[in-house]
Amino acid sequence: MKIQINTDNHIVGREKLVEQSEATVESTLGHLAQHVTRIEMHLSDENSNKGGAHDKRCMMEARLEKHQPIAVTDDAETIAQAIAGAAEKLKRLLDHTLSRLSAH
């Protein structure tokens, strides 16, 4: 499972953020690695310098073998919380999707 991380111009600490993001995704979605070819993550600060609650966004997209990509979005107060929230949403969605596919 390859993990690709994209950020906007308002996100700082790229190297440390990449390490933490990969660790979160691997711990949350690791059991699904055999089904997922790639995870794309887009991190942004919606309000940039203005601040505000729940202005950090993580859009996470999973690419399954021979299927359409599946995407989720989570907004939170910090980037780490947004990543963790999106990873949990994606885990639930992938578990549901894969169980439906195996039933057919």
N, C-alpha and C positions, 0 to 999 in steps of 0.2 A: 504494500500500500504506500504510494507516494503521496507526500503532503506538500502542497504549494501554498505559500502565504503571500498575500498582497496587502499593502497598506496604503492609506492616503498620506498626504504631506503633513498631517497633523499628529501622526503617531510617532512617538520617540522610543528609543531603546530597542532598535530593530533586532540585534543579535540575541539579546537576552529574551526578548519577546518571542522570537522564533523557537528557541529552545523550550520555553515554557509552553508555548502553543502546541508544539509537537508532542511533548510529554502528556499534556491534557488529552489530546486527540487519541494518542496511542493507548492510554490507560482506559479511556471511555469506549473506544471503538475497536480495540485490539482483537477482540474475539470475532469481529466481522471482517478481518483483514483478507481472508481468503476470497471474499465476495466483492470487495471494493478494490478497484484498480488505482483510484486517485481521489484525494480530498483536496478541494480548493477552498481557501479561506480568504475572505475579503474583510479587512478590518478598517473601520473608519470612525472618526470623531465628527458626529453630525453637526455640532454647534461650534466646532473648532475652538477659537480662543474665547468664546463667550461663556463657556461653562454651562452648567445645568445638570439636572438629574436625568439619568437614563439617556445620555447622549452618545455613549459608545456603542457601536454596532458591529456585530460579527455575522456575516453571511457565510454559511458553510454549504458546500455542494459536494455530494458523493457521486462518483461515477462507478456504476455497477457494470460488470461484464455483460455485454449483449443487451443492455437495457438503457432507458433514458436516465439522465442525471436526476438526482433528488436533491432539493435545496431547502434550507431552513434559515431563519434569521432570528437573532436575539439582541435586544437592547438592554443595557445595564449601566450602572454608574462607573464601572471600571472595565477595561479591556479584558482582564482575566475573568471577570464574572460573565461577560458577554460570550467569551469563548467557551467557558464551562456550560453555560446555558444552551448555546447552540449545539454543542457536542451531545448533551443529554437529549435534546429534541431530535437530533439526527439519529441517535441510537434507537430511540423509540420508533421513529419512522422507518428506519432500515429493518429493525426486528419485525415490524408489522408487514412491510413489503416483502421481505424474504420468506416469511411464513406463508403469506398468500401465494407467492410464486411456487413454493414447494408443495402446496396443497393441490395445485393444478398439475 
